[in-house]
Amino acid sequence: MATTTAAPANEVRLTGRVSGAPEQRELPSGDVLVQLRVVIPRPAARSRGATGSRQRVDTIDVTCWSARARGAALRLDDGAGVQVTGALRRRFFRTGSGAASRYDVEASSIRGVPLEAG
C-alpha cells in the first residue's frame, strides 16, 4: 500500500448568506477591518443518534483585513449570497471577567454569488 503525505493546511471555503449588514471598525492601532456573519444551512441528517444535533444552520463570523476583501464585504447586503475563502483563526482578547477567545474565518477573498433556492 502506498503511503501518502499531506502538508499542513488551514484553508476554509464557505458559501452561504450574509446575516445582517457587514460592519466596518477601526481598531485603536488604526487598523481597519470589516466583520460579517455568514449563515450556512446544514444538510438534512438521515438519522440522528441520541446525541445528534438538531441545529439546522451554522453561523460563522468572518473578518476581512485586506482593502480588497473589506471593499467586497461592504458591498454585500443582508441576505445576499456570498462565497468566502480564507483561514480559521483563534482570536484572544480580554473581557471584564478575564481572558477569552473565539474562532472566526479571516477572509482572503470574498464575493457575492447567486445561491440555489432552498
Buried (B, 14 or more C-beta within 10 A) or exposed (E): EEEEEEEEEEEBEBBBBBBEEBEEEEEEEEEEBBBBBBBEEEEEEEEEEEEEEEEEEEEBBBBBBBEEBBEBBBEBEEEBBBBBBBEEBEEEEEEEEEEEEEEBBBBBBBBBEEBEEE
